[in-house]
Amino acid sequence: MSRKDKPKQFQPLIGKETTFQMMARRLKKGFSPSDIFPVTIREYVGSIVQQAPEIPLENIIIEPEGRDTLAAVGLAATVLDKKFNNPIVLGVWSDHLIKNDEEFIKAINVAYQLVAEHKKPVEIAVRPTFPSTQLGYLQIGKMLTRMNGLAVSEFVRQIEKPNFSKAKEFVTSWEYLWHIGYSVWPAKVLLSFFEENAPATLRLLILIKKLWGQPGKEGRIANLYKKIPKSSIDFAILEKLKPEDQLVVSADLGWSDVGAWNILKDELAESEESNVIKGKIIDFDSKNCLIYSHNDGKIIATLGLYDLVIVDTPDALLICPKEKAQEVKKIVEKLKEKETEKFL
C-alpha cells in the first residue's frame, strides 16, 4: 500500500486517521501548530496541507530530494538554527503508532527540562516488548533521577538492528531500551555531532544555510543537497555518540513502529487468534489473519485460513505468512530489478 506517491504515513491504515494526522493531533495536545515543522519532499506537501491544514504552510521544510535521515535531520537542524538561533528541537517520525498521548507529552516536557539544564540531547526510549531485529537499541547505565514519574538514565551506547540472538538478550535485560528515534536537542549541539562524525555533510549544510530562503537559490541548494551521502542518522551519527553526549528518558508510550503488516495486525487485534479485517471481506473460520481490501469493486472471500496477511489494492495483491511480512522489501527490490516502476 505504501507507494512513492503516497507513503504509509499518509494512508488511513489504522481507523480513519493517518499516522501523520495522529502525530499532528498528538503534538497539538502540548504545543501550538505554529511550532510544528514537517520535513518532507515537495511531492508530499499537498498531503501535509490536506491532512493538517492548521500547520502553517511556511513551516514545511522541503527537501530538494529524499536522501535518507542523515540529510533530512541535518537539514531540519540547519534551517531551524537559521530561523531561531539554536532552538531546542524535538525530532519525531510520522509513521509510528502511540497509544499513550499523555505520557508522550509528559516525556517531551521532561526531556526539554533536562536539555535546558544540561545542554545536551535527551532521547525518549521505550521498553522492548519482543526481540526485534528491525529496531535499534539503547544501552543505559544507572538511573540518575526521576522527573514527573519518568526514569532518567545514563546513556552508554546505541546498537543498530542486532541479530536475533542479541535481540533476545536485550529484551530480557533492564539495560536495553528500544531506540525509537525520538530525541530533544539544541540545534547547534546536534550539528556539532555532524562536525565530529560527518564533517563533509556539515560543510554542505553550512553552504545550504547561507542560501536558504533566498529567492532563486533553489537550484544551487538542490545541487549541494544531492552531495550529502544517503545514510541514516543512526549509522552516521548516533551510533558514534559517547556516554557523556546524551541522557535517556524511559516512557511507556504504548509505542510501535507499524513498519510491517504483522506488527499492525498484532497492534489492532483484540487477541492473538482474532482477525483484523478491513474492506469488503466475507470470512469463515479464519484465525490470526490480517485481511485488507482497498478495492471497492471486488469482494474477497476467505475460508479456514490461519496466520496469513492478505492485502488487495487495485493494482497489486500481497499474500504471505504473517511471520514473513517483514520481508516485503524483497518484493520491492525485485520490482525495481524488473523495472516495473509503475507498481512502486
C-alpha positions as CSV (number, residue, x, y, z in Angstrom):
1,M,0.0,0.0,0.0
2,S,2.9,2.3,0.6
3,R,3.8,3.8,-2.7
4,K,6.1,6.6,-3.9
5,D,3.3,9.0,-4.5
6,K,1.6,8.2,-1.2
7,P,3.7,6.5,1.6
8,K,2.2,4.7,4.6
9,Q,2.2,7.8,6.9
10,F,-0.4,9.5,4.7
11,Q,-2.8,6.5,4.4
12,P,-5.5,5.6,7.0
13,L,-4.2,2.1,7.9
14,I,-5.5,2.4,11.5
15,G,-9.0,3.7,11.7
16,K,-10.0,6.8,9.8
17,E,-6.8,8.9,10.6
18,T,-3.4,8.5,9.0
19,T,-0.4,8.2,11.3
20,F,0.7,11.7,10.2
21,Q,-2.6,13.1,11.3
22,M,-2.3,11.2,14.6
23,M,1.1,12.6,15.2
24,A,0.0,16.2,14.4
25,R,-3.1,15.8,16.7
26,R,-0.9,14.3,19.5
27,L,1.6,17.2,19.3
28,K,-1.2,19.8,19.4
29,K,-2.1,18.5,22.9
30,G,1.1,20.1,24.2
31,F,2.2,22.6,21.5
32,S,0.9,25.1,19.1
33,P,0.6,24.1,15.4
34,S,2.9,27.1,14.6
35,D,5.7,25.2,16.4
36,I,5.3,22.1,14.2
37,F,7.8,21.9,11.3
38,P,7.2,18.9,8.9
39,V,10.2,17.9,6.9
40,T,9.4,16.3,3.6
41,I,10.0,16.3,-0.2
42,R,7.9,18.5,-2.5
43,E,5.7,15.7,-3.7
44,Y,4.2,15.3,-0.2
45,V,3.5,18.9,0.7
46,G,-0.1,18.6,-0.7
47,S,-0.8,15.6,1.6
48,I,0.5,17.6,4.6
49,V,-1.6,20.6,3.8
50,Q,-4.7,18.5,3.2
51,Q,-4.3,16.4,6.3
52,A,-3.0,19.0,8.8
53,P,-4.2,22.4,7.4
54,E,-3.6,24.0,10.8
55,I,0.2,23.8,10.4
56,P,1.4,27.0,8.6
57,L,2.5,26.4,5.1
58,E,5.7,28.3,5.6
59,N,6.7,25.8,8.4
60,I,7.1,22.9,5.9
61,I,10.8,22.3,5.3
62,I,11.1,20.9,1.8
63,E,14.0,18.6,0.9
64,P,15.1,19.0,-2.7
65,E,15.0,15.2,-2.8
66,G,14.8,12.3,-0.4
67,R,18.3,11.3,0.8
68,D,17.6,9.3,4.0
69,T,17.5,10.5,7.6
70,L,21.1,11.9,7.9
71,A,20.2,14.6,5.3
72,A,16.7,15.2,6.5
73,V,17.5,15.7,10.2
74,G,20.6,17.7,9.3
75,L,18.5,20.0,7.0
76,A,15.9,20.4,9.8
77,A,18.6,21.3,12.4
78,T,20.2,23.8,9.9
79,V,17.0,25.5,8.8
80,L,15.6,25.8,12.4
81,D,19.0,27.1,13.6
82,K,19.0,29.8,11.0
83,K,15.4,30.7,11.8
84,F,15.6,30.7,15.7
85,N,19.3,30.6,16.6
86,N,19.9,27.4,18.4
87,P,16.4,26.4,19.4
88,I,15.7,23.3,21.4
89,V,14.1,20.9,18.9
90,L,12.0,17.7,19.3
91,G,12.6,15.2,16.5
92,V,9.9,12.5,15.9
93,W,8.7,10.4,13.0
94,S,5.2,10.5,11.5
95,D,4.7,6.8,10.8
96,H,4.5,5.4,14.3
97,L,1.7,4.3,16.5
98,I,1.4,5.7,20.0
99,K,-1.4,4.8,22.3
100,N,-0.5,6.9,25.4
101,D,-0.6,10.5,24.3
102,E,-0.4,11.9,27.8
103,E,2.8,10.0,28.6
104,F,4.2,11.2,25.2
105,I,3.7,14.9,26.1
106,K,4.9,14.4,29.6
107,A,8.1,12.7,28.3
108,I,8.7,15.6,25.9
109,N,8.4,18.1,28.7
110,V,10.8,16.2,30.9
111,A,13.3,15.9,28.1
112,Y,13.0,19.6,27.4
113,Q,13.8,20.4,31.1
114,L,16.8,18.2,31.0
115,V,18.1,19.7,27.8
116,A,17.7,23.2,29.1
117,E,19.6,22.3,32.2
118,H,22.4,20.0,30.8
119,K,22.7,21.5,27.3
120,K,22.9,18.0,25.8
121,P,20.4,15.9,23.8
122,V,17.9,13.7,25.6
123,E,16.5,10.6,23.9
124,I,13.0,9.3,24.7
125,A,13.0,5.5,24.6
126,V,10.7,2.6,25.4
127,R,11.0,-0.9,26.9
128,P,11.2,-3.6,24.2
129,T,8.3,-6.0,24.1
130,F,9.8,-8.6,21.8
131,P,13.2,-9.4,20.3
132,S,13.1,-7.1,17.2
133,T,15.9,-7.3,14.7
134,Q,14.4,-4.3,12.8
135,L,15.0,-1.7,15.5
136,G,18.0,-0.2,17.2
137,Y,18.6,-0.5,21.0
138,L,20.0,1.9,23.6
139,Q,22.1,0.5,26.4
140,I,21.6,2.6,29.5
141,G,23.5,2.9,32.7
142,K,22.4,3.8,36.2
143,M,19.2,5.8,36.8
144,L,20.1,9.3,37.7
145,T,16.8,10.6,38.9
146,R,13.0,10.5,38.4
147,M,11.2,13.5,36.9
148,N,7.4,13.6,36.9
149,G,7.4,9.8,37.4
150,L,9.8,9.1,34.5
151,A,13.2,7.5,34.9
152,V,16.2,9.5,33.7
153,S,19.3,7.3,33.0
154,E,22.8,7.5,31.8
155,F,23.4,6.7,28.1
156,V,26.0,4.0,27.4
157,R,25.7,3.3,23.6
158,Q,23.4,2.7,20.7
159,I,23.3,-0.6,18.9
160,E,21.6,-0.7,15.5
161,K,19.5,-3.7,14.4
162,P,21.1,-6.6,16.2
163,N,20.8,-10.3,15.1
164,F,18.1,-12.4,16.7
165,S,20.4,-13.9,19.4
166,K,21.4,-10.5,20.6
167,A,17.9,-9.1,20.4
168,K,16.7,-12.0,22.7
169,E,19.4,-11.0,25.2
170,F,18.5,-7.3,25.0
171,V,14.7,-7.8,25.5
172,T,15.3,-9.7,28.8
173,S,17.7,-7.1,30.3
174,W,16.8,-3.9,32.1
175,E,19.9,-2.3,30.5
176,Y,18.4,-2.1,27.0
177,L,15.6,0.1,25.6
178,W,14.3,0.4,22.0
179,H,15.7,3.3,20.1
180,I,12.6,4.8,18.5
181,G,14.2,8.0,17.2
182,Y,12.5,10.5,19.4
183,S,15.0,13.0,20.8
184,V,15.2,16.5,22.1
185,W,18.3,18.5,21.2
186,P,19.8,22.0,20.9
187,A,20.2,22.6,17.2
188,K,23.9,23.7,17.5
189,V,24.7,20.7,19.6
190,L,23.3,18.2,17.1
191,L,25.2,20.0,14.3
192,S,28.4,19.7,16.4
193,F,28.0,15.9,16.2
194,F,27.9,16.3,12.4
195,E,31.2,18.2,12.7
196,E,32.7,15.4,14.6
197,N,31.3,12.4,12.7
198,A,30.2,13.7,9.3
199,P,32.2,16.8,8.6
200,A,31.7,16.7,4.8
201,T,27.9,16.7,5.3
202,L,28.2,19.6,7.8
203,R,30.1,21.7,5.2
204,L,27.3,21.2,2.7
205,L,24.7,22.1,5.3
206,I,26.6,25.3,6.2
207,L,26.5,26.3,2.5
208,I,22.8,25.4,2.3
209,K,22.1,27.5,5.4
210,K,23.6,30.6,3.7
211,L,21.4,30.2,0.7
212,W,18.2,29.0,2.4
213,G,15.3,31.4,2.0
214,Q,17.0,33.5,-0.8
215,P,14.9,33.8,-4.0
216,G,16.3,31.9,-7.0
217,K,18.7,29.8,-5.0
218,E,16.7,26.5,-5.1
219,G,18.8,25.0,-7.9
220,R,22.0,25.7,-6.0
221,I,20.6,24.3,-2.8
222,A,19.5,21.1,-4.7
223,N,23.0,20.7,-6.2
224,L,24.5,20.9,-2.7
225,Y,21.9,18.6,-1.1
226,K,22.4,15.8,-3.6
227,K,26.0,15.6,-2.5
228,I,25.0,14.6,1.0
229,P,25.6,10.8,1.4
230,K,22.5,8.6,1.5
231,S,22.8,7.3,5.1
232,S,20.7,7.0,8.2
233,I,21.5,9.4,11.0
234,D,21.6,6.3,13.3
235,F,24.7,4.8,11.5
236,A,26.4,8.1,10.6
237,I,26.0,9.9,13.9
238,L,24.0,8.3,16.8
239,E,25.9,5.0,17.0
240,K,29.1,7.0,17.5
241,L,27.8,9.1,20.4
242,K,29.8,8.8,23.7
243,P,28.2,8.2,27.1
244,E,28.6,11.9,28.1
245,D,26.9,13.1,24.9
246,Q,23.3,12.5,25.9
247,L,20.8,11.3,28.5
248,V,17.8,8.9,28.2
249,V,14.2,9.1,29.4
250,S,12.2,5.9,29.6
251,A,8.5,6.2,28.9
252,D,5.5,3.9,28.5
253,L,4.1,5.3,25.3
254,G,2.2,2.3,24.0
255,W,4.5,2.6,21.0
256,S,5.0,0.5,17.9
257,D,6.6,1.0,14.5
258,V,3.9,-0.1,12.1
259,G,6.6,-0.9,9.5
260,A,5.1,-4.3,8.6
261,W,1.7,-5.8,8.3
262,N,2.3,-8.4,11.1
263,I,3.0,-5.6,13.6
264,L,-0.1,-3.7,12.5
265,K,-2.1,-6.9,12.9
266,D,-0.7,-7.5,16.4
267,E,-1.4,-3.9,17.5
268,L,-5.0,-3.9,16.2
269,A,-6.2,-7.4,17.1
270,E,-8.3,-7.9,20.2
271,S,-6.5,-11.2,20.9
272,E,-3.7,-13.3,19.3
273,E,-6.2,-15.5,17.4
274,S,-8.6,-12.8,16.3
275,N,-8.5,-11.4,12.8
276,V,-8.1,-7.8,11.6
277,I,-10.3,-7.2,8.6
278,K,-11.0,-4.1,6.6
279,G,-12.9,-3.7,3.4
280,K,-15.4,-5.9,1.5
281,I,-14.5,-9.2,3.1
282,I,-16.5,-12.4,3.7
283,D,-14.7,-14.7,6.1
284,F,-15.4,-18.1,7.7
285,D,-13.3,-19.8,10.3
286,S,-10.0,-17.9,9.7
287,K,-7.8,-17.1,12.6
288,N,-4.8,-14.8,13.3
289,C,-5.1,-13.1,9.9
290,L,-4.9,-9.6,8.6
291,I,-7.1,-9.1,5.5
292,Y,-7.3,-5.7,3.9
293,S,-9.1,-4.8,0.8
294,H,-8.8,-1.4,-0.8
295,N,-10.7,-2.4,-4.0
296,D,-14.3,-1.4,-3.8
297,G,-15.2,-3.3,-7.0
298,K,-14.2,-6.7,-5.5
299,I,-15.3,-8.9,-2.6
300,I,-12.6,-11.1,-1.0
301,A,-13.9,-14.4,0.4
302,T,-11.7,-16.4,2.8
303,L,-12.3,-19.7,4.4
304,G,-10.3,-21.6,7.1
305,L,-7.1,-19.5,6.8
306,Y,-4.5,-19.2,9.6
307,D,-1.7,-16.8,10.2
308,L,-1.8,-15.0,6.9
309,V,-1.6,-11.5,5.6
310,I,-3.7,-10.6,2.6
311,V,-3.7,-7.1,1.2
312,D,-5.6,-6.3,-2.0
313,T,-5.3,-2.9,-3.8
314,P,-6.5,-2.0,-7.3
315,D,-3.1,-2.9,-8.9
316,A,-1.4,-5.3,-6.6
317,L,-2.2,-8.3,-4.3
318,L,0.0,-9.5,-1.4
319,I,-0.4,-12.9,0.2
320,C,2.2,-14.1,2.7
321,P,2.5,-15.8,6.1
322,K,2.3,-13.3,8.9
323,E,5.8,-14.2,10.1
324,K,7.2,-13.3,6.6
325,A,5.6,-9.8,6.5
326,Q,8.9,-8.1,7.5
327,E,10.4,-9.4,4.2
328,V,8.1,-7.5,1.8
329,K,11.0,-5.2,1.0
330,K,12.4,-8.2,-1.0
331,I,9.4,-7.9,-3.3
332,V,10.1,-4.1,-3.7
333,E,13.7,-4.8,-4.7
334,K,12.5,-7.4,-7.2
335,L,10.1,-4.9,-8.7
336,K,13.0,-2.5,-9.1
337,E,15.1,-5.1,-10.8
338,K,12.3,-5.9,-13.3
339,E,11.9,-2.2,-14.0
340,T,8.2,-2.3,-13.0
341,E,8.3,1.2,-11.7
342,K,4.6,1.8,-12.1
343,F,3.9,-0.6,-9.2
344,L,6.2,1.3,-6.8
